[in-house]
Amino acid sequence: MSFQEVIYQVEDGVAVVTLNRPERLNAMTLTMAGEIRAAMQQASDDDAVRVIVLTGAGRGFCAGADAARLQSRASGTAVDEEQTLPFTGAIEGGLNLPDAFAAKYAWISSVPKPVIAAVNGPAVGVGMVLPMFADIRFAADTARFGTAFAQRGLVPEYGLAWLLPRLIAPSKAFDLLYSARLVDANEALDMGLVDRVYPTNELRAAVMDYARQMAKGVSPRSTRVVKELVYQGLDQSFDKAMARSLEEMAEAAQSDDFREGIAAWKDKRAPDFTGK
């Protein structure tokens, strides 16, 4: 599939989805939102893809909603923009998660493969929401994060008020949501908003190296089940989460990937996982 505002590339088992409106710091449009979801679906359907990286072109990750959309929303007029692809709905063949995870951008959680956000620059408003739904977040030292909603007379969209207190301390989530201030990469790292920070010119290589190692070295069957267990467990009691983990462990012990993992370990060689 060809895209207008997203670049989709696959390399060494890693699909890279790049937001591609660099002249506008990759500000979000309906077209881009639909293309992100379509690219993620394409990566989910491709057995050759084991890991997905989400990043931005140029010096920004995503500066938030496109200004024309915000201005038209404030004036009560419709923005003239073609929506070519759906931007909501759980990923087909994705994880078994509650229906709410089919909502706009929350569907990223239903992607059945690891999703790594490589935040290469400002990530504001909806541009901050996107990496928060990724499984792992790496940032450039020039990255900036801000919720922006309260400064526009809005409230957190797309479940961000539910998600942030689960990623960082509730008081820090309140700080970001109330003040809408911009947080630099180092402060984001300190508060647990991102997992690693790299010099801007080293970010992509570091993320790709990490993603390639994951694509080659771990079972795609395992990563899918791990992701489902984590997201399901967010709203489960411990006894239900424990029971489910034991069921999955019993099934894993009968899988081809388990047998291959043990054989590779015994033979001191790299595994050749099939995801079965």
N, C-alpha and C positions, 0 to 999 in steps of 0.2 A: 504494500500500500504506500502511495506517495502522500506526503504531508506538505502543508503550506507554512506552518508556524512551529513545527517540531522537526528535529532531525532524528532519524532512527538508524542506528548502526549496531552490528553484531560482530564481536571480535573475541576469539578464544573463549567461547561460552558465556560471554558477558554482553548483554544488550545495553546500549547507552541511549537514553532518551534525553535529548537536549532541547530545552525551550529556546526558540530561535526568533526572537524579535530584539536583537541586541541594541538597535537604535532607540528602543523604548525601555531598556533595562528589562526586557522580557515581560512587560506588563501583560496581565491575563486578559484574554478575550474569550468569547464563546467558542470560537474556532480552535484556539489553543487548548481550551479545557477538553473539548471533544477529542482532539488529536492526542493529547496525553493519554486519555483513557484507551483510545484505539491502539496506540503504540504499546501500552501495557498489556492489552489483550493479545496483541501479536506476539509479544515476548512470552506471555503465559502459555500460548499454544505451541510454541516452538520447543521441541524436546532438546534441541542443541543449545538452548539458552538455560543457564543454571542460575545466573545472578543478574539483577537489573540495577543500573546506575541512573539516577535522575539528576540532571545538572542544567546549567544555563549557558548560553552563548555570550561571549563578550565579557564585560566587567560586572554584570549583575546576574543574580539567580532569578529573582522575580520581584519587581517593584510593587506588586499588588495589582488590583483591578485597573484596567485601562481607564484613563481619566475621562474619556468620552462616555464610558458606561456609568461611572460615578456621577458625572454631571447630569446625564439624562435621568438617572434614578432620582436625583435630588429635585429635578424640575418636573418629574412626573411624566416625561416624554419617553418614547421608545427610541432606543439607539438603533441605527440602521446597520445591523450586523447579521450576516448569514450564519446560522448554526447548521453546520453540515454533518456533524456526528454527535451522538448522544454523549452527555458528560456525567450521567448518573447510571446507577445499576451495578450490582455486584459483577465481578469478573466471571464470565462463563467458565466452568470447570475449576473455579477458584475454591477457596477455603469455605468450610461450613461455619459461618459466623451469623450472629443475629441480623435480622433484616435491616437494622439501622446502619450497618456497615455497607449497605448499597447506596447510601446517600452520597451527594457530591463530595468528592475527594476522600471521604471515609472509605470508599471502595478500594483505595490503595492497600488497605489492610487485608482485603480479600485476595490480593494477588498471591498465587501459591508458591512464589519464589522469593528469596531475599531481595529486598529493595534497599539500596544504599543511596542516600542523598549526598551529593557533592556540592555543597553550598559555596559557590565561587564568588559571591558578592552580596549586595543587599537582598534581603528576604523579608518583605514587609507585607502586612495584611494577609491576603490569601497566599501571597508568596512565602509567608512564614508557615501557613497551614500545611502546605505541601510537604516540606521536609519533616514536619512533626508526625505525619502519618507514615513516614518511611521507618524501616526497622532499625537502621543505623544512620547516624549523621556525622559526616566529616565536613569541616569548614576550612576555607581559606582564611588567612589572617586579616584579609580585607573584608570579610563578611560582616554584615550588620543585620540584626534581627529586631523587628518591631511589630507589635500587633496592630497599631494604627487605628483600630475601630473607634475607640473612645474619642480620639481627636477629630473624627468625622461625624460624631453624633450617632454612631452605630454601636452594635454590641458584637461580641465574638461570634463568628459564623462557623458552620461546618463542624460543630462539636468541639471547638478549640477550648472552651471553658471546662469541658469534661476531660479533655486529653492532657492539657498542660499540668494540672495538679497530679497526674499520674506519672508524668515525666520528671517533674521537678517539685520542690516543696510547695505546698499550697500558698504560703506567704510570698514566695518568689513569683508564682503564677499571678497572684493578685497584683504584685508590683508591675509586672509586664502588661497586664490587662487594664489596670487602672490608669497608669501613667502614659502608656503607649510610647514610652521612651525607646530610643534605639540602644541596643546592647551590642558591644563589639564582640569579636570572636573569642577573646580570652575570658571575658566575663561570662559569655555563653558556655564556655568550657567549665568554668568554675561552678556554675549553677547546675550543670548536668544537661544543659539544653543540646549540646553537641558532644560527641565522643572523642574527637581528635581535631587538632588544628594544625595546618601546614602552611608554609609560605605559599602565596598565591601561585607562583610558577611551578610549585611541586605538587599541588593538590591533585590534579588529574592523574599523574603518574602513580602517586601513592594510592589513590582510590582504585585504579585499575589493577595495580599489583595485588592489593588486598582481595579484590573481586576475583581475579584470575586464580589465586590460590584457593579460594573457596570453591570456585567452579570445578577445579581439578581435584581437590583433596577431600571433599566431604560428600556424603550421599545426598542427592536431591530429594530422595524419599524422606530422609531424616529432617532436612531443613523444612520441608512442607509440614510435616507433623509437628515439629517444634513450634513453627509459627502459629499453627492452629491451636496448639495447647496454650501458648502464651496469651493469645487474644481471647480465647474462650475462658481462660482462667481469670481474666480481669473481673468478671462478674460471677464467678463460681465460688461456692464454699470450698474449703480445703478438702473435705471428704470426697466431693464430686471430682475435683481436680486430681486428687490422688488416684481414685478409681479409674479415671480416664487414662492417666499416665501408665498405669499397670496394664490396662488393656492394650494400649499402643505398644508398650514394650514387648508384650507377648506376640503381637503381630509382627513387629520388627524382627524378632528372633527367627521368624519363618521366611524372611525376605531374601531375595537374591543379593541385595546390597549388603546385608549382614554377612552372608557367606563370603562375598567378595572382600569386604573389609577385613575379616579375620584372615583370609588367605593372603591378602596383600601385607598385612601386619606380620604374619608368619614368614613370608618370603622376602620381607624387607624391600618391597617395591611400591611404586605408586598404585593406588587403587584404580580400577576401571569400572566405576559405578554406572548402572543403567537406570536407576530410579525405580526399580521394581523389587 
